[in-house]
């Protein structure tokens, strides 16, 4: 697993990304246009979406259209989970234990 796409909308863990995703190339996007451009040039194997906006479920749909292989982790409020839980590989709601996050991340990169 080489590259990690990070989509931030209102939430950020910028100081933690290099620690969590050590050795992985990180690419950042905020808009659907940026996501499309990234997938034209490369195919990140993991997408991390940080959002409190239920409309960002469209970003999940876009990534699924662009790549069937990309694993998706959603970090946001519990309210969106019902709508997206079947479309993503993992969900977390702040505050959450980073140990749980790291374990799930490691599980996803083994697949």
BELFEN-V541538 format. One record per residue. N is the residue number from 1. PHI is phi as a letter, one per 20 degrees, with the letter a starting at -180 (NA if undefined). OMEGA is omega in whole degrees, 0 to 359 (999 if undefined). D_CENTER is the distance of its C-alpha to the mean C-alpha in Angstrom with 2 decimals. Layout:
n->N phi->PHI omega->OMEGA d_center->D_CENTER
n->N phi->PHI omega->OMEGA d_center->D_CENTER
//
This chain:
n->1 phi->NA omega->187 d_center->13.78
n->2 phi->d omega->188 d_center->14.04
n->3 phi->d omega->179 d_center->11.38
n->4 phi->c omega->174 d_center->7.84
n->5 phi->e omega->179 d_center->6.51
n->6 phi->d omega->179 d_center->5.68
n->7 phi->d omega->182 d_center->6.50
n->8 phi->d omega->174 d_center->8.84
n->9 phi->c omega->176 d_center->11.33
n->10 phi->n omega->177 d_center->13.77
n->11 phi->d omega->178 d_center->11.99
n->12 phi->b omega->174 d_center->11.78
n->13 phi->c omega->188 d_center->11.99
n->14 phi->g omega->181 d_center->13.30
n->15 phi->f omega->183 d_center->16.06
n->16 phi->e omega->185 d_center->14.10
n->17 phi->g omega->180 d_center->11.66
n->18 phi->f omega->179 d_center->14.72
n->19 phi->f omega->183 d_center->15.81
n->20 phi->f omega->186 d_center->12.80
n->21 phi->d omega->182 d_center->11.96
n->22 phi->g omega->178 d_center->15.68
n->23 phi->n omega->180 d_center->16.93
n->24 phi->d omega->175 d_center->13.80
n->25 phi->e omega->181 d_center->13.78
n->26 phi->d omega->175 d_center->11.22
n->27 phi->c omega->186 d_center->10.99
n->28 phi->d omega->177 d_center->10.34
n->29 phi->b omega->176 d_center->10.67
n->30 phi->c omega->184 d_center->11.82
n->31 phi->c omega->175 d_center->13.62
n->32 phi->g omega->180 d_center->13.65
n->33 phi->f omega->178 d_center->16.33
n->34 phi->f omega->179 d_center->14.40
n->35 phi->f omega->179 d_center->11.68
n->36 phi->f omega->180 d_center->14.76
n->37 phi->f omega->179 d_center->16.48
n->38 phi->f omega->181 d_center->13.89
n->39 phi->f omega->174 d_center->14.01
n->40 phi->f omega->184 d_center->17.77
n->41 phi->e omega->184 d_center->18.03
n->42 phi->b omega->178 d_center->15.65
n->43 phi->c omega->178 d_center->13.24
n->44 phi->g omega->182 d_center->10.16
n->45 phi->e omega->177 d_center->9.94
n->46 phi->c omega->174 d_center->6.37
n->47 phi->c omega->176 d_center->3.28
n->48 phi->d omega->181 d_center->1.39
n->49 phi->d omega->178 d_center->3.62
n->50 phi->d omega->186 d_center->6.86
n->51 phi->b omega->171 d_center->9.76
n->52 phi->d omega->184 d_center->13.20
n->53 phi->d omega->180 d_center->14.14
n->54 phi->f omega->178 d_center->14.63
n->55 phi->f omega->179 d_center->15.12
n->56 phi->f omega->173 d_center->11.49
n->57 phi->g omega->176 d_center->11.52
n->58 phi->f omega->177 d_center->12.97
n->59 phi->f omega->176 d_center->9.83
n->60 phi->f omega->179 d_center->8.66
n->61 phi->f omega->179 d_center->12.24
n->62 phi->f omega->180 d_center->12.32
n->63 phi->f omega->178 d_center->9.71
n->64 phi->f omega->177 d_center->11.71
n->65 phi->f omega->184 d_center->14.81
n->66 phi->f omega->182 d_center->14.04
n->67 phi->b omega->175 d_center->13.12
n->68 phi->e omega->185 d_center->14.05
n->69 phi->e omega->185 d_center->12.99
n->70 phi->f omega->173 d_center->9.26
n->71 phi->e omega->184 d_center->7.70
n->72 phi->c omega->173 d_center->4.78
n->73 phi->d omega->180 d_center->4.19
n->74 phi->d omega->173 d_center->5.44
n->75 phi->d omega->181 d_center->7.60
n->76 phi->a omega->182 d_center->10.65
n->77 phi->f omega->181 d_center->14.25
n->78 phi->g omega->186 d_center->15.84
n->79 phi->f omega->181 d_center->17.31
n->80 phi->e omega->189 d_center->14.45
n->81 phi->g omega->180 d_center->13.83
n->82 phi->g omega->183 d_center->16.89
n->83 phi->f omega->187 d_center->15.85
n->84 phi->d omega->190 d_center->12.43
n->85 phi->g omega->179 d_center->12.91
n->86 phi->e omega->183 d_center->14.45
n->87 phi->d omega->182 d_center->11.81
n->88 phi->d omega->183 d_center->8.81
n->89 phi->e omega->179 d_center->9.34
n->90 phi->a omega->177 d_center->8.95
n->91 phi->c omega->177 d_center->9.32
n->92 phi->c omega->178 d_center->10.63
n->93 phi->c omega->179 d_center->13.04
n->94 phi->f omega->353 d_center->14.53
n->95 phi->f omega->178 d_center->16.71
n->96 phi->c omega->180 d_center->15.49
n->97 phi->f omega->179 d_center->16.78
n->98 phi->f omega->175 d_center->15.02
n->99 phi->f omega->178 d_center->17.00
n->100 phi->f omega->180 d_center->15.33
n->101 phi->f omega->182 d_center->11.81
n->102 phi->f omega->178 d_center->13.24
n->103 phi->f omega->179 d_center->15.10
n->104 phi->f omega->177 d_center->12.30
n->105 phi->g omega->180 d_center->10.38
n->106 phi->f omega->177 d_center->13.85
n->107 phi->f omega->182 d_center->14.52
n->108 phi->f omega->182 d_center->11.68
n->109 phi->f omega->177 d_center->12.79
n->110 phi->f omega->184 d_center->16.31
n->111 phi->f omega->999 d_center->15.95
//
